[in-house]
Protein backbone atom coordinates (compact mmCIF):
# COMPACT_ATOMS: atom_id res chain seq x y z
CA UNK A 1 0.00 0.00 0.00
CA UNK A 2 1.37 3.40 -0.96
CA UNK A 3 0.13 6.34 1.07
CA UNK A 4 0.26 9.84 -0.38
CA UNK A 5 0.27 12.81 1.93
CA UNK A 6 -0.51 16.22 0.47
CA UNK A 7 -0.69 19.86 1.37
CA UNK A 8 -2.62 22.21 -0.88
CA UNK A 9 -3.64 25.84 -0.53
CA UNK A 10 -5.42 26.56 -3.81
CA UNK A 11 -6.13 23.05 -5.13
CA UNK A 12 -3.21 22.39 -7.49
CA UNK A 13 -1.43 19.87 -5.28
CA UNK A 14 -4.59 18.15 -4.08
CA UNK A 15 -5.64 17.59 -7.69
CA UNK A 16 -2.27 16.12 -8.68
CA UNK A 17 -2.31 13.94 -5.56
CA UNK A 18 -5.78 12.63 -6.39
CA UNK A 19 -4.83 11.82 -10.00
CA UNK A 20 -1.64 10.02 -8.96
CA UNK A 21 -3.53 8.05 -6.31
CA UNK A 22 -6.11 7.01 -8.91
CA UNK A 23 -3.36 5.82 -11.23
CA UNK A 24 -1.75 3.78 -8.47
CA UNK A 25 -4.92 2.65 -6.75
CA UNK A 26 -3.63 3.95 -3.45
CA UNK A 27 -4.84 6.04 -0.55
CA UNK A 28 -4.11 9.70 0.13
CA UNK A 29 -4.48 11.95 3.14
CA UNK A 30 -4.06 15.63 3.95
CA UNK A 31 -1.00 16.52 6.03
CA UNK A 32 -3.24 18.46 8.37
CA UNK A 33 -5.32 15.36 9.14
CA UNK A 34 -2.84 12.63 8.31
CA UNK A 35 -3.67 8.93 8.58
CA UNK A 36 -1.05 6.30 9.49
CA UNK A 37 0.86 4.64 6.66
CA UNK A 38 1.08 0.84 6.92
CA UNK A 39 2.84 0.27 3.61
CA UNK A 40 6.46 0.24 2.54
CA UNK A 41 6.22 3.31 0.28
CA UNK A 42 5.13 6.86 0.87
CA UNK A 43 4.58 9.90 -1.35
CA UNK A 44 4.58 13.58 -0.45
CA UNK A 45 2.76 16.08 -2.69
CA UNK A 46 3.03 19.80 -2.05
CA UNK A 47 3.33 23.21 -3.75
CA UNK A 48 6.64 25.03 -4.07
CA UNK A 49 6.67 28.40 -2.32
CA UNK A 50 9.62 30.71 -3.03
CA UNK A 51 11.68 27.82 -4.43
CA UNK A 52 11.26 25.79 -1.26
CA UNK A 53 8.80 24.00 0.99
CA UNK A 54 5.92 25.68 2.81
CA UNK A 55 6.62 25.75 6.53
CA UNK A 56 3.83 23.28 7.23
CA UNK A 57 5.50 20.73 4.92
CA UNK A 58 8.86 21.11 6.64
CA UNK A 59 7.18 20.55 10.00
CA UNK A 60 5.31 17.52 8.68
CA UNK A 61 8.44 15.88 7.30
CA UNK A 62 10.53 16.46 10.40
CA UNK A 63 7.98 15.82 13.14
CA UNK A 64 4.73 14.19 12.00
CA UNK A 65 5.80 11.81 9.22
CA UNK A 66 8.11 9.66 11.38
CA UNK A 67 5.18 9.05 13.74
CA UNK A 68 3.01 7.80 10.87
CA UNK A 69 5.50 5.26 9.51
CA UNK A 70 5.10 2.09 11.53
CA UNK A 71 7.20 -0.17 9.31
CA UNK A 72 10.45 0.23 7.45
CA UNK A 73 9.90 2.45 4.42
CA UNK A 74 11.55 1.22 1.23
CA UNK A 75 10.61 4.03 -1.14
CA UNK A 76 9.91 7.72 -0.55
CA UNK A 77 9.04 10.12 -3.35
CA UNK A 78 7.89 13.72 -3.67
CA UNK A 79 5.80 15.51 -6.26
CA UNK A 80 6.16 19.28 -6.23
CA UNK A 81 3.69 21.54 -8.01
CA UNK A 82 4.97 24.92 -9.17
CA UNK A 83 3.96 27.77 -11.43
CA UNK A 84 7.30 27.76 -13.21
CA UNK A 85 10.35 26.17 -11.54
CA UNK A 86 11.28 24.72 -8.16
CA UNK A 87 14.96 25.46 -7.57
CA UNK A 88 16.55 23.04 -5.12
CA UNK A 89 13.41 22.27 -3.16
CA UNK A 90 14.15 18.54 -3.37
CA UNK A 91 17.46 19.12 -1.60
CA UNK A 92 15.64 20.83 1.24
CA UNK A 93 13.37 17.78 1.48
CA UNK A 94 16.42 15.51 1.63
CA UNK A 95 17.81 17.51 4.53
CA UNK A 96 14.52 17.33 6.43
CA UNK A 97 14.21 13.58 5.92
CA UNK A 98 17.79 12.93 7.02
CA UNK A 99 16.94 14.29 10.47
CA UNK A 100 14.96 11.07 11.00
CA UNK A 101 17.29 8.74 9.08
CA UNK A 102 15.01 8.73 6.05
CA UNK A 103 16.11 9.11 2.43
CA UNK A 104 14.45 10.49 -0.68
CA UNK A 105 14.30 8.06 -3.61
CA UNK A 106 12.53 10.07 -6.33
CA UNK A 107 11.48 13.63 -7.04
CA UNK A 108 9.14 15.08 -9.66
CA UNK A 109 7.95 18.59 -10.42
CA UNK A 110 4.70 19.44 -12.18
CA UNK A 111 3.87 22.86 -13.58
CA UNK A 112 0.40 24.07 -12.63
CA UNK A 113 -1.51 27.34 -13.08
CA UNK A 114 0.31 30.08 -11.20
CA UNK A 115 -1.29 31.31 -7.96
CA UNK A 116 1.37 33.62 -6.51
CA UNK A 117 0.40 37.26 -6.97
CA UNK A 118 2.16 39.09 -4.13
CA UNK A 119 5.07 40.72 -5.92
CA UNK A 120 5.25 43.09 -8.90
CA UNK A 121 5.28 41.13 -12.13
CA UNK A 122 3.59 38.08 -10.60
CA UNK A 123 -0.01 37.35 -11.57
CA UNK A 124 -2.19 34.37 -12.42
CA UNK A 125 -1.67 32.78 -15.82
CA UNK A 126 -3.83 33.64 -18.79
CA UNK A 127 -6.56 31.12 -19.54
CA UNK A 128 -4.52 29.84 -22.49
CA UNK A 129 -1.39 29.26 -20.41
CA UNK A 130 -3.35 27.72 -17.53
CA UNK A 131 -5.14 25.31 -19.88
CA UNK A 132 -1.84 24.37 -21.51
CA UNK A 133 -0.31 23.56 -18.12
CA UNK A 134 -3.32 21.47 -17.13
CA UNK A 135 -3.11 19.47 -20.34
CA UNK A 136 0.61 18.88 -19.88
CA UNK A 137 0.02 17.83 -16.27
CA UNK A 138 -2.55 15.22 -17.26
CA UNK A 139 -0.11 13.82 -19.81
CA UNK A 140 2.68 13.73 -17.23
CA UNK A 141 0.76 11.94 -14.48
CA UNK A 142 0.90 8.45 -16.10
CA UNK A 143 4.69 8.78 -16.52
CA UNK A 144 5.13 9.71 -12.87
CA UNK A 145 2.84 6.90 -11.76
CA UNK A 146 4.90 4.38 -13.74
CA UNK A 147 8.14 5.53 -12.12
CA UNK A 148 6.56 5.24 -8.68
CA UNK A 149 4.99 1.87 -9.36
CA UNK A 150 8.38 0.48 -10.41
CA UNK A 151 10.18 2.15 -7.47
CA UNK A 152 12.61 3.89 -9.77
CA UNK A 153 15.20 6.29 -8.38
CA UNK A 154 14.71 9.33 -10.56
CA UNK A 155 14.88 13.11 -10.36
CA UNK A 156 12.58 14.66 -12.98
CA UNK A 157 12.31 18.32 -12.06
CA UNK A 158 12.55 21.80 -13.55
CA UNK A 159 15.06 23.69 -11.44
CA UNK A 160 15.08 26.86 -13.52
CA UNK A 161 17.83 29.44 -13.90
CA UNK A 162 19.90 30.52 -10.88
CA UNK A 163 18.36 27.69 -8.84
CA UNK A 164 20.92 27.85 -6.02
CA UNK A 165 20.50 31.60 -5.59
CA UNK A 166 16.71 31.31 -5.60
CA UNK A 167 16.52 28.55 -2.98
CA UNK A 168 19.40 29.40 -0.67
CA UNK A 169 19.63 33.20 -0.89
CA UNK A 170 16.32 34.66 -2.08
CA UNK A 171 14.09 32.19 -0.28
CA UNK A 172 15.28 33.01 3.28
CA UNK A 173 14.75 36.71 2.55
CA UNK A 174 11.34 36.02 1.08
CA UNK A 175 10.27 33.97 4.11
CA UNK A 176 11.55 36.58 6.55
CA UNK A 177 9.92 39.61 5.01
CA UNK A 178 6.98 38.42 2.89
CA UNK A 179 5.42 35.48 4.76
CA UNK A 180 3.55 37.79 7.08
CA UNK A 181 -0.21 37.70 7.39
CA UNK A 182 -0.29 41.19 8.88
CA UNK A 183 -0.30 42.39 5.26
CA UNK A 184 -3.79 40.96 4.71
CA UNK A 185 -6.67 43.40 4.86
CA UNK A 186 -10.36 43.27 3.97
CA UNK A 187 -12.63 45.81 2.34
CA UNK A 188 -15.35 45.54 4.99
CA UNK A 189 -17.80 47.54 2.89
CA UNK A 190 -17.81 44.79 0.25
CA UNK A 191 -17.31 41.72 2.46
CA UNK A 192 -20.52 39.64 2.64
CA UNK A 193 -19.35 37.65 5.71
CA UNK A 194 -19.62 34.39 3.76
CA UNK A 195 -16.48 33.27 5.61
CA UNK A 196 -15.36 31.02 2.76
CA UNK A 197 -11.83 32.14 3.53
CA UNK A 198 -12.16 30.90 7.13
CA UNK A 199 -13.40 27.50 5.97
CA UNK A 200 -10.84 27.24 3.17
CA UNK A 201 -7.67 28.07 5.11
CA UNK A 202 -5.81 24.73 5.27
CA UNK A 203 -4.20 25.48 8.62
CA UNK A 204 -7.07 27.27 10.34
CA UNK A 205 -5.21 30.58 10.50
CA UNK A 206 -8.25 32.82 9.90
CA UNK A 207 -11.00 33.50 12.38
CA UNK A 208 -13.66 36.12 13.11
CA UNK A 209 -14.47 38.46 15.96
CA UNK A 210 -17.91 38.81 17.56
CA UNK A 211 -18.99 41.10 14.72
CA UNK A 212 -17.98 38.66 12.02
CA UNK A 213 -14.91 40.64 10.97
CA UNK A 214 -11.92 38.64 9.78
CA UNK A 215 -8.49 38.48 11.33
CA UNK A 216 -5.41 36.35 10.78
CA UNK A 217 -3.76 34.61 13.74
CA UNK A 218 -0.11 34.99 12.72
CA UNK A 219 0.63 31.43 11.58
CA UNK A 220 0.22 31.96 7.82
CA UNK A 221 2.05 29.53 5.54
CA UNK A 222 1.67 31.80 2.50
CA UNK A 223 -0.66 29.71 0.35
CA UNK A 224 -2.97 32.63 -0.60
CA UNK A 225 -5.96 30.29 -0.51
CA UNK A 226 -8.01 32.96 1.26
CA UNK A 227 -7.24 35.52 -1.43
CA UNK A 228 -8.19 33.21 -4.30
CA UNK A 229 -11.33 31.72 -2.72
CA UNK A 230 -12.97 35.07 -1.90
CA UNK A 231 -15.97 35.41 -4.25
CA UNK A 232 -15.82 39.21 -4.22
CA UNK A 233 -12.03 39.73 -4.25
CA UNK A 234 -12.20 41.82 -1.07
CA UNK A 235 -9.16 40.21 0.57
CA UNK A 236 -5.93 41.94 -0.40
CA UNK A 237 -2.29 41.48 0.57
CA UNK A 238 -1.07 45.00 1.15
CA UNK A 239 -0.87 46.85 -2.16
CA UNK A 240 0.79 43.86 -3.83
CA UNK A 241 -2.43 42.19 -5.01
CA UNK A 242 -4.26 45.29 -6.23
CA UNK A 243 -5.58 44.62 -9.73
CA UNK A 244 -4.32 41.02 -9.74
CA UNK A 245 -6.41 38.04 -10.85
CA UNK A 246 -7.76 35.11 -8.87
CA UNK A 247 -7.50 31.38 -9.51
CA UNK A 248 -11.03 30.03 -9.49
Residue pairs with C-beta under 8 A, 6 or more apart in sequence:
1 26
1 27
1 37
1 38
1 39
1 41
2 24
2 26
2 27
2 39
2 41
2 42
2 43
2 148
3 26
3 27
3 28
3 29
3 35
3 37
3 38
3 39
3 41
3 42
3 43
3 68
4 17
4 20
4 21
4 26
4 27
4 28
4 29
4 42
4 43
4 44
4 45
5 28
5 29
5 30
5 31
5 34
5 37
5 42
5 43
5 44
5 45
5 60
5 65
5 68
6 13
6 14
6 17
6 28
6 29
6 30
6 31
6 44
6 45
6 46
7 13
7 30
7 31
7 32
7 45
7 46
7 47
7 54
7 56
7 57
7 60
7 202
8 14
8 15
8 17
8 30
8 45
8 46
8 47
8 202
8 223
9 47
9 54
9 115
9 202
9 221
9 223
9 224
9 225
10 47
10 115
10 223
10 224
10 225
10 228
10 229
10 247
11 247
12 47
12 81
12 112
12 113
12 115
13 45
13 46
13 47
13 79
13 81
13 112
14 30
14 45
15 112
16 45
16 79
16 81
16 110
16 112
16 137
16 141
17 28
17 43
17 45
17 79
18 28
19 138
19 141
20 43
20 45
20 79
20 141
20 144
20 145
20 148
21 27
21 28
23 141
23 142
23 145
24 145
24 148
24 149
27 35
28 45
29 35
30 202
31 46
31 56
31 57
31 60
31 64
32 56
32 202
32 203
34 60
34 64
34 68
35 68
36 68
36 70
37 68
37 69
37 70
37 73
38 70
38 71
39 71
40 71
40 72
40 73
40 74
40 75
41 73
41 74
41 75
41 76
41 77
41 148
41 151
42 65
42 69
42 73
42 75
42 76
42 77
43 76
43 77
43 78
43 79
43 148
44 57
44 60
44 61
44 65
44 76
44 77
44 78
44 79
44 93
45 78
45 79
45 80
45 81
46 53
46 54
46 57
46 78
46 79
46 80
46 81
47 54
47 80
47 81
47 82
47 112
47 115
47 223
48 80
48 81
48 82
48 86
48 87
48 89
48 109
49 116
49 221
49 222
49 223
50 166
50 170
50 171
50 174
50 175
50 178
50 222
51 85
51 86
51 87
51 88
51 89
51 160
51 163
51 166
51 167
51 170
51 171
52 87
52 89
52 92
52 167
52 171
52 175
53 61
53 89
53 92
53 93
53 96
54 221
54 222
54 223
55 175
55 179
55 221
55 222
56 202
56 203
56 221
58 92
58 96
61 93
61 96
61 97
62 96
62 99
62 100
65 100
65 102
66 100
66 102
73 102
74 151
75 105
75 106
75 148
75 151
76 97
76 102
76 103
76 104
76 105
76 106
77 104
77 105
77 106
77 107
77 108
77 147
77 148
78 90
78 93
78 104
78 106
78 107
78 108
79 108
79 109
79 110
79 144
80 86
80 89
80 90
80 107
80 108
80 109
80 110
80 157
81 109
81 110
81 111
81 112
82 109
82 110
82 111
82 112
82 158
83 111
83 112
83 113
83 114
83 115
83 116
83 125
84 111
84 114
84 158
84 160
85 109
85 158
85 159
85 160
85 161
85 163
85 166
86 109
86 157
86 158
86 159
86 160
87 159
87 160
87 163
87 164
87 166
87 167
87 171
88 159
88 163
88 164
88 167
88 168
89 109
89 167
90 104
90 107
90 155
90 157
91 167
92 167
93 104
93 107
94 103
94 104
97 103
97 104
105 151
105 153
106 147
106 148
106 152
106 153
106 154
106 155
107 154
107 155
107 156
107 157
108 144
108 147
108 154
108 156
108 157
109 156
109 157
109 158
110 137
110 140
110 141
110 144
111 133
111 136
111 137
111 158
112 133
112 134
112 137
113 124
113 125
113 129
113 130
113 133
113 134
113 247
114 122
114 123
114 124
114 125
114 130
114 247
115 124
115 224
115 228
115 247
116 122
116 224
117 123
117 124
117 224
117 227
117 237
117 240
117 241
117 244
117 245
118 178
118 224
118 237
118 238
118 240
118 241
119 178
119 240
120 240
122 244
123 244
123 245
124 130
124 244
124 245
124 246
124 247
125 133
144 156
147 154
147 156
160 166
178 222
179 220
179 221
179 222
180 220
181 205
181 216
181 217
181 218
181 219
181 220
182 216
182 218
183 237
183 238
183 240
184 216
184 220
184 226
184 227
184 235
184 236
184 237
185 235
185 236
185 238
186 213
186 214
186 234
186 235
186 236
187 234
187 236
188 213
190 232
190 234
191 214
191 232
191 234
192 231
192 232
193 212
194 231
195 208
195 212
195 214
196 229
196 230
196 231
197 206
197 214
197 225
197 226
197 229
197 230
197 235
198 206
198 207
198 208
198 214
200 225
200 226
200 229
201 225
201 226
202 221
202 223
202 225
203 219
203 220
203 221
205 216
205 217
205 218
205 219
205 220
205 221
206 214
206 215
206 216
206 217
206 226
207 214
207 215
207 217
208 214
208 215
209 215
214 235
224 237
226 235
227 235
227 236
227 237
227 241
227 246
228 246
228 247
228 248
230 246
233 246
236 242
